Amino acid sequence: MVSKTIKILVAKPGLDGHDRGAKIIALALRDAGMEVIYTGLHQSIDQIISVAIQEAVDIIGLSIMTGAHMTICKKLINKLQEKEMSDVHVVVGGVIPKQDIAKLKEIGVKGVFPNGTPFKEIIPSIQAMV
């Protein structure tokens, strides 16, 4: 049985300039056998969607440290729906208050990983999505 290699886009949306965590998670996902594309800093929603289309990703992983996770995730999920890309899952990590986790899942985010979430929890969660 041949298993599919998960293709994940790790993106840093907006003006957030803190990318150490995004780079570390990108390496952990790669080491777990996933194909990882990292966009770099200061990406717009349109830029993220464009790369997701070009690379035919299964998952978009957002790293957000600014507190704008609700707004950014809503915009991204709406754009994905407009582009008929609802099959691309969205996950988010970073500074995510506990009270926002359920709200993020309600708008369609498939996985929420606040700072400090262990890789042994993140990786199987992502693998189970594809």
Residue frames relative to the residue before (quaternion, step in Angstrom):
aa qw qx qy qz dx dy dz
M 1.0000 0.0000 0.0000 0.0000 0.00 0.00 0.00
V 0.2412 -0.7708 0.5776 0.1185 3.57 -0.80 1.05
S 0.2205 -0.7780 0.5723 0.1363 3.57 -0.76 1.00
K 0.5229 -0.6456 0.4725 0.2942 3.52 -1.15 0.72
T 0.3797 -0.6815 0.5717 0.2541 3.57 -1.04 0.77
I 0.3689 -0.7303 0.5344 0.2122 3.55 -0.72 1.08
K 0.1739 -0.7685 0.6107 0.0790 3.54 -0.94 0.96
I 0.0082 0.8246 -0.5613 0.0699 3.57 -0.54 1.20
L 0.2596 -0.7365 0.6104 0.1327 3.51 -1.04 0.92
V 0.1394 -0.7640 0.6262 0.0686 3.59 -0.75 1.06
A 0.0090 -0.8370 0.5425 -0.0714 3.55 -0.58 1.20
K 0.2366 -0.7327 0.6257 0.1255 3.53 -1.24 0.70
P 0.1276 -0.8419 0.5208 0.0611 3.61 0.00 1.25
G 0.8291 0.2935 -0.1923 0.4354 3.50 -1.30 0.46
L 0.7704 -0.3921 0.2845 0.4145 3.51 -1.27 -0.52
D 0.3741 0.7415 -0.4736 0.2931 3.57 1.29 0.13
G 0.1376 -0.8322 0.5353 0.0451 3.59 -0.60 1.12
H 0.5610 0.5959 -0.3860 0.4255 3.58 1.26 0.21
D 0.0582 0.8549 -0.5104 0.0724 3.58 -0.22 1.22
R 0.3627 0.7521 -0.4918 0.2469 3.59 1.19 0.13
G 0.6716 0.4975 -0.2956 0.4628 3.59 0.88 -0.92
A 0.6378 0.5279 -0.3267 0.4559 3.58 0.99 -0.82
K 0.6687 0.4928 -0.3013 0.4682 3.57 0.97 -0.84
I 0.6455 0.5156 -0.3217 0.4626 3.59 1.00 -0.77
I 0.6772 0.4659 -0.3053 0.4807 3.60 0.89 -0.86
A 0.6000 0.5538 -0.3659 0.4466 3.61 1.05 -0.66
L 0.6599 0.4960 -0.3030 0.4761 3.59 0.97 -0.82
A 0.6506 0.5134 -0.3185 0.4601 3.60 0.96 -0.83
L 0.6572 0.4966 -0.3112 0.4738 3.59 0.97 -0.81
R 0.6292 0.5249 -0.3245 0.4725 3.57 1.02 -0.80
D 0.6750 0.4977 -0.2895 0.4613 3.56 0.93 -0.93
A 0.6524 0.4892 -0.3027 0.4935 3.57 1.26 -0.44
G 0.6489 -0.5696 0.2992 0.4063 3.59 1.28 0.22
M 0.5326 0.6206 -0.4184 0.3951 3.59 1.22 0.16
E 0.4034 -0.6461 0.5770 0.2947 3.54 -1.26 0.44
V 0.0928 -0.8271 0.5542 -0.0082 3.57 -0.58 1.18
I 0.1075 -0.7420 0.6597 0.0523 3.52 -1.01 0.95
Y 0.1178 -0.7912 0.5979 0.0506 3.60 -0.78 1.02
T 0.3628 -0.7845 0.4710 0.1762 3.57 -0.68 1.12
G 0.4541 -0.6417 0.4931 0.3727 3.57 1.07 -0.59
L 0.7120 -0.4862 0.3336 0.3812 3.52 -1.38 0.01
H 0.8629 0.2562 -0.1459 0.4105 3.50 -1.49 0.24
Q 0.2967 0.7702 -0.5092 0.2441 3.58 0.87 0.92
S 0.3742 -0.6902 0.5691 0.2444 3.57 -1.08 0.75
I 0.6553 -0.4844 0.3876 0.4308 3.56 -1.26 0.28
D 0.6546 0.5166 -0.3187 0.4507 3.61 0.93 -0.86
Q 0.6410 0.5104 -0.3278 0.4703 3.60 1.00 -0.75
I 0.6401 0.5223 -0.3195 0.4642 3.59 0.98 -0.84
I 0.6568 0.5005 -0.3037 0.4754 3.59 0.91 -0.92
S 0.6412 0.5382 -0.3267 0.4388 3.59 0.92 -0.88
V 0.6706 0.4737 -0.2958 0.4883 3.59 0.91 -0.89
A 0.6254 0.5455 -0.3377 0.4442 3.60 0.99 -0.81
I 0.6547 0.4921 -0.3057 0.4856 3.58 1.03 -0.80
Q 0.6764 0.5112 -0.2986 0.4383 3.59 0.81 -1.01
E 0.7628 0.3798 -0.1873 0.4886 3.56 0.96 -0.89
A 0.3066 -0.7818 0.4878 0.2383 3.61 1.30 -0.13
V 0.1366 0.8377 -0.5130 0.1283 3.56 0.81 1.06
D 0.4609 -0.6544 0.5308 0.2784 3.51 -1.31 0.44
I 0.8022 0.1252 0.0025 0.5838 3.54 1.06 -0.86
I 0.1785 -0.7128 0.6639 0.1387 3.52 -1.23 0.67
G 0.1102 -0.7879 0.6050 0.0323 3.55 -0.75 1.10
L 0.1615 -0.7954 0.5805 0.0653 3.56 -0.64 1.13
S 0.1580 -0.7415 0.6444 0.0994 3.54 -1.06 0.81
I 0.0589 0.8235 -0.5540 0.1074 3.56 -0.41 1.25
M 0.0939 -0.8135 0.5739 0.0024 3.53 -0.71 1.16
T 0.5960 0.6480 -0.3226 0.3476 3.60 1.28 -0.27
G 0.5146 -0.6256 0.4379 0.3898 3.60 1.17 -0.39
A 0.5883 0.5894 -0.3598 0.4208 3.60 1.26 0.02
H 0.2677 0.8245 -0.4723 0.1599 3.59 1.24 0.33
M 0.6425 0.5211 -0.3490 0.4403 3.63 0.91 -0.76
T 0.6888 0.4825 -0.2799 0.4629 3.59 0.79 -1.02
I 0.6813 0.4925 -0.2925 0.4557 3.58 0.83 -0.97
C 0.6784 0.4884 -0.3033 0.4574 3.59 0.85 -0.91
K 0.6271 0.5267 -0.3416 0.4612 3.62 0.98 -0.78
K 0.6701 0.4984 -0.3021 0.4597 3.58 0.87 -0.94
L 0.6695 0.5026 -0.3053 0.4538 3.57 0.89 -0.90
I 0.6787 0.4828 -0.2993 0.4655 3.59 0.82 -0.92
N 0.6306 0.5217 -0.3352 0.4667 3.62 1.00 -0.74
K 0.6630 0.4966 -0.3024 0.4716 3.60 0.96 -0.87
L 0.6233 0.5302 -0.3407 0.4631 3.58 1.02 -0.76
Q 0.6558 0.5022 -0.3093 0.4712 3.59 0.98 -0.82
E 0.6296 0.5361 -0.3268 0.4575 3.60 1.01 -0.83
K 0.7305 0.4125 -0.2172 0.4990 3.57 1.02 -0.84
E 0.4266 -0.7212 0.4359 0.3284 3.58 1.35 0.16
M 0.4491 0.6676 -0.4490 0.3886 3.53 0.99 1.00
S 0.2028 0.8255 -0.5040 0.1531 3.57 1.07 0.68
D 0.5900 0.5763 -0.3667 0.4305 3.59 1.26 -0.28
V 0.5815 0.5338 -0.3815 0.4809 3.62 1.28 -0.14
H 0.2936 -0.7770 0.5351 0.1543 3.56 -0.58 1.16
V 0.2409 -0.7495 0.6017 0.1351 3.54 -1.20 0.66
V 0.0160 -0.7560 0.6544 0.0017 3.53 -1.01 0.93
V 0.1319 -0.7953 0.5887 0.0591 3.56 -1.15 0.56
G 0.0247 -0.7787 0.6269 0.0027 3.50 -1.15 0.75
G 0.4701 0.6596 -0.5032 0.3011 3.53 -1.29 0.28
V 0.7521 -0.3053 0.2746 0.5155 3.53 -1.10 -0.76
I 0.1663 0.7788 -0.5714 0.1983 3.54 -0.03 1.37
P 0.3249 -0.7504 0.5370 0.2074 3.63 -0.47 1.12
K 0.6188 -0.5820 0.3819 0.3642 3.58 -1.05 0.78
Q 0.6665 0.5223 -0.3163 0.4277 3.60 0.96 -0.81
D 0.6663 0.4984 -0.3115 0.4589 3.62 1.20 -0.27
I 0.4788 0.6944 -0.4381 0.3107 3.61 1.19 -0.30
A 0.6865 0.4678 -0.2907 0.4748 3.62 0.80 -0.96
K 0.6324 0.5337 -0.3300 0.4542 3.61 1.01 -0.78
L 0.6465 0.5125 -0.3165 0.4681 3.58 0.98 -0.83
K 0.6669 0.4916 -0.3055 0.4693 3.59 0.94 -0.83
E 0.6109 0.5594 -0.3442 0.4420 3.60 1.09 -0.67
I 0.7164 0.4293 -0.2667 0.4810 3.60 1.00 -0.71
G 0.7004 -0.5095 0.2516 0.4320 3.58 1.27 0.06
V 0.4437 0.6590 -0.4849 0.3658 3.60 1.21 0.13
K 0.3465 -0.7911 0.4757 0.1667 3.58 -0.71 1.09
G 0.8043 0.0592 -0.0306 0.5904 3.57 1.17 -0.48
V 0.0895 -0.7802 0.6186 0.0246 3.55 -0.96 0.93
F 0.0186 -0.8176 0.5718 -0.0647 3.54 -0.65 1.20
P 0.1970 -0.8030 0.5524 0.1059 3.60 0.01 1.25
N 0.7060 -0.4295 0.3397 0.4492 3.56 -1.30 0.37
G 0.7887 0.3251 -0.2473 0.4594 3.53 -1.02 0.83
T 0.4575 0.6610 -0.4713 0.3628 3.60 1.24 -0.07
P 0.4145 -0.7352 0.4717 0.2553 3.62 -0.67 1.01
F 0.6098 -0.5622 0.4223 0.3658 3.55 -1.18 0.67
K 0.6409 0.5469 -0.3336 0.4228 3.60 1.01 -0.78
E 0.6540 0.4452 -0.3116 0.5262 3.60 1.30 -0.15
I 0.6637 0.5264 -0.3032 0.4365 3.60 0.95 -0.89
I 0.6998 0.5121 -0.2879 0.4065 3.57 0.71 -1.10
P 0.6988 0.4368 -0.3074 0.4758 3.67 0.74 -0.85
S 0.6002 0.5590 -0.3649 0.4406 3.60 1.08 -0.63
I 0.6751 0.4795 -0.2855 0.4825 3.56 0.94 -0.90
Q 0.6388 0.5312 -0.3246 0.4522 3.59 0.96 -0.84
A 0.6599 0.5212 -0.3038 0.4479 3.59 1.02 -0.78
M 0.6157 0.5775 -0.3460 0.4095 3.62 1.15 -0.45
V 0.7510 0.3750 -0.2012 0.5048 3.58 1.09 -0.66
